Amino acid sequence: MKYYIIAGEASGDLHGSNLMKSLLKEDSSAEIRFWGGDLMQAVGGTLVKHYRELAFMGFVEVLFNLKTILGNIKICKEDINQFQPDVIIFIDYPGFNMRIAKWAKEIGIKTHYYISPQIWAWKESRIKAIKRDVDKMYVILPFEKNFYEDKHHYPVEFVGHPLIDAIQNQKPIEAATFKAENNLDEKPIIALLPGSRKQEITKMLSVMLSVVDDFPDYQFVIAGAPSQEFAFYETFITNKNIKFISNKTYDLLKNAHAALVTSGTATLETALFKVPEVVCYKGNSISYQIAKRIITLKYISLVNLIMDEEVVTELIQDNCNTKTIKKELNKILDPEYRKNLLAKYDVLEQKLGGAGASEKTAKLIIANLNA
């Protein structure tokens, strides 16, 4: 069968790559064309457009880049028409994907969505479009099944969280080897995960690094995003206790003692690696003020949303500053505090439903197409 997959961000590239592996395992004659990144490209198939050309963050940024976004939608439709897939598989990235889903449904192409848009956070009105335009939905968060089925009477499949697979599939690396290969010293590591887009990295790294001098017994290691060049990060490295590693975030988390993490999928990844973390977020002030008025969630991190309690501290906008980061980082370095936090992480992992999300999803997609 012919599969067309659209992922618009780094996390979508990761989950898309694992889904592709499972599709190829289940369907030896699979032809795959996709929008994604390096990880998906390494699996095989044909890359149409890299996600680094697609990622625009925030209301203001989307407005400034509207011409580019509309141009990409046109390119995508033309490419799908030429490829004539049996199914389009959308991975999150709703602003773009829901537009393609509407068009695809109208011309009779089957539409499957893997990793639901977070309509439980905002734009709940999108449920109408999902019911109309999405044939099958595969959700990865336990509360999403109740949200869709109980509240909106729309059947979905809960497949578990693909991060568990991605983390379990990582090859082990000894701490000494990791430090030697990446020119790190023997000090404990505080990992910095400032995001993958230039605008969020610029905002987050400066404030994260403002506490370096307060923790001389640790080395701060920046997790470089695969979509960004080292030259972009170089201006931030102003202290011998600041190190940089590109495209090795999971190896870094395996060896980290603590972490400062920009909100998003990375907060959950860090928890699953059992690394105490502080969640940090600073956005464009106008975008933040708009978001604050339309998003009614109690928390911004997936860890806290899944647990329905404040397991990890969230420092948001003006509260994300040198003083508060220093205070919260000291907390997660305290042995007793860490012990309690790690116990909560164990409960979190149980709630996520175990391994096998990619394989379950691939089997369901193929079964639904053959039904």
N, C-alpha and C positions, 0 to 999 in steps of 0.2 A: 504494500500500500504506500501511498504518497502522503507524507506528513509535512505540514508547514507550521513552524513554531516561531512565536514572537515573544522575545524577552528583551526588556529595555533597560535593565540595570545589572550591576555586578552580581547581586544575589540571584536574580533570574538566570544569569549565565551559569552559575553553579548548579542550581536545581534543574535547569534545562539540560545541562550536560549529563547529569545522572539519569534523567528521564530518557534521553536519547540512547544511552547505553542499554537501558532496559527495553526500549522499543526495538532496538537492533537485535537484542537477545531473543525477544518473543517473536519477531517478524524478520526473518533472514533476508527477505526481499525488500525491506523498507527503503524508501527514498526519502531523504530529509533535506529540506531547504529551510533556512532559519535566519532570524534577526537575533543576534546575541553577542557573544564575545569569544575570547581566546579558549576558554574551557570547552565550550560547545564545538568550536572549530577543531579542537584536538581530537574530539570523538569521531568526526567525519561529517559527511553531508556538505552542503554548500552554504557559506555565509553570504548573505545579501548585504547587510549593513551592521556595523559594529555599534554596540550600545553607547560607546563614548560619544557618538554623533547624535544621540537621542536624548541624553539625560539633562533635563531642565527642571530645576527645583524651585517651588514656591510660586505664588500667584503672579507676582511682578515679573519674575524671570520668564514664565511661560508667555506672558503678554509680549515681552520684548523679542521673543523667539518664535512668535506665532507663524510667521512666513515659512521658516524652516520646518516647523512641525507639520504644517499643512502640505508642504512639498514632500515630506517623508511619507505621509499618508497616501498621497497620489502614487508615489513610487511603489509602495507596498501593494496597493490594489492592482497596479499593472503587472507586478511580478507574480502575484497570486493567480491572476487571469491567465498568464502565460504557463504557469506550472500546473494548474488544475489539480490541486490536492484532493485527497479523499476527506481530509479533515484539517482544520486549523486549530492548533493548540495554543491558547493564550496563557502567558505566565505573568500574573500580576499586571503592573504597568497599565492601569485602567484608562487614563485619559486618552491614550492612543488606541489600546486594544478594543475598547468598547465601540469606538467609531468603526473599526474594521469589522467587528462582530456584527454590527447592524447591517452593514453593506453585504457581508458574506451570507448572512441569513437570507437576505432579500434575493440573492442570486442562486440560492440552493446549496451552498457549501456547508457541511456539518461543522459545528462550532463547539469545541470543548475548552473549558477553562480550568487550568491547574494553578492553584494558589489564588484564592479569591481576592478581588479588590476589597480593601478594608472599609466596606460600606457600613459596618457596625461602628466605625469611628466618625465618618462624615459622609455626606452625600448618600444617605440611606435611600433617597428617592431613586437611586440607580437600580434598585431592585426591580422596578418596572421593566427597564431595558434588559436586565439579566434574564428575567422570566421570558421576555419576548425573543431575545437574540442568542441566548446560550443554551445549547442542547443538553450539555452535561457539565456539572460543576464538581470539582474534586477539592475538598478543603483540608487544611493542614493544622488548624487550631481546634482544640476540642469544643470551645464554646461556639464556634461558627456553625456547627451542625444544628444546635438548638436555635441559633439566631435565624437561620434560613428556614428550617422545617417547622418549628413551633410558632415563630413570630410571623413568617411570611409564606408558609405553606408551599415551599419550593424544595423538592427533594434534592439532596446532595450526598456525596460519598465522602466520609471522613477517612483519609488514608494514612494519617499519622504525619509527623513532621520530617521532611527530607533532610534536615540538618543532622539528625541522628545518624542517618546513613553516611552522609558526607564526612562526619567526624570519625565514625567507626572505620571508614575506609582509608583514613590517613595512615601512612606508614610511620611507625614509631621512630623517634630520634632521641638519642641520649643528650642530656643537657650539656655535657662537656663538648660533645661533637658539634651541637648547634651553636654554642658560643664561639668555638674555635673557627667554624666555617664562616661566621658572620662578624668576626673581629670584635666580639663582645668580651668584657672583662668578667671577673668572678662575682661582681655585685648582683644581688637579686634584681630581677627585671620588673619594671612597671611599664606595661604595654600601653601605647597610645593609639587608639583607633578613631581617627578624626573624620572618617567617611571616605567616599570615593569621588565626589564631585569637587571641582576646584573651589567653587564658592563656599561650600561648607567646610572644606579643609582649611581654607584661609581664615575663616572665622574661628574655627575650633582649635587649631593648633596653637595659635598665639596664646590663648587663655590657658590651655592645658600645660604649655611649657612655662607658664609664668610661675609655677611652683617648684621648678627643678632645683633651685638653690636651697630650698627648704628641706630637701631630702638627699643630702650628699652621700648617704650610704646605699643609694639605689642608682641604677642606670635606667634612663627613660628611653624606650625604643619605639620609634614611629613605625607603624605598619603602613608601608607604602601601597597605594592602590595600583592594581595592574594597568589601569587606564591612564596613569599619570607618570611623567618622566621624573627622574631624580632631580634634574635642574630646578623643577618647580619647588621641591621640598628643601633644596639646599640653603635657601635664605633663612629657614627656620632653625638650622643647626648652628647655634651660636655658643654652645657650651660642651665641654668634654664629656659631660654626663648625658648628652643627647646623642643617640645612635639612630641609624636608619636601616630598615630591611624592606626590600620591595617584594611584593607578591608571595609572601610566606606567612600570611597572617595566622594560619592554623598552627604552624610550627612555633610561631612566636607565642601564641596562647598556651600551647602545651608546656612552655617553659617560663611563663610569666608568674609572678608572685601576686600581682594586682594589676588593675587596668582602669584607665579612663576611656570611656566609650561614648561616641556620639550615638544618639538614639537611632533605632532601626534594627534590622536583622542582627547586627553585630552584638547587640545587648544579649540576645538569646544565645548566639554562638559562644560568647564569653562565659555565660552561665553553664552551658553544657560542657565546656572545658574545665569547669569547676574553678574558675578564677574570680575572686572577689572583685567587684567593679563599682565604679561610680558612673552614673549616666549623665552626660553633659549635652546640652543643646542650646545653641544660639542661632537664630535665623535672621533673615532680613526683617527689620523692624515692622515694615508695613505688612509683609506676608504673615508675620507672627500675630499682629493685631487682628488681621482678618481671620486667621485660623482659630485664634482663641475664642472668637465669637460664634464659630460654627461647629467646633469640635467639642463634644461634651464628655469625653472620656475622663476618668479619674486619673489615669496614668498615661505616659507616652512610651514606656518601654514594654516590649513584649513579655519580659519576665514578670512584671507586676500585673499586666493585663491577664495573663494566663492564670496566675496565682490568685488574682483578685485581692491583693494586698501589697503594701509597699515592702517588698523584699530587698530591692536595691534602691539606693537614694537617687532621686532625679533632681538635677540642678538645671533649671530652665531659665533662659533669657537673662534678665538682670541678676538673677540668683546664681548664675553660672559665672563666678568671678574667682580671683586668686584666693581670697579669704575662705570662701566656702569650699572650694576644691581642696585646699590644704587641710581644712577641718575634716572633711569626709574621707580623704585619703588616709589620714592618720587613723580614723576609725577602722577602715578595712585592713589596716596593717596590724591591728590589735588581735592577738591570738584567740581570745575568747569570742570576740565579735565575729571573727572569721569562721570559727567552729559552728556557730549558730547559722550563719549565712549559708555555709556549705550543706548543712542539713536541709535547708529550704530548697537548695538546688536539686537535691536528690528527689524530693517530692515533685518538683517541676518536671523532671525527666520522666517520671512515672505517668504524669498527666498527658504527656505528649504522644503516648500510644505505641512506643516501641519502634523497632527498625522495620525497614521494608517499604517505605512510602513510594519510592520511585518504581519499584517492581509492581506493587499493587496498582498504581496508577496506570502503568503501561498495559497491564493485563486488562484492566477495566476499559481503557480506551479501545483496545483491539476487540474485546468482547462486545462492546456497545456498537462498534462499527460493523461487526459481523451479524448482529442481531437482526 
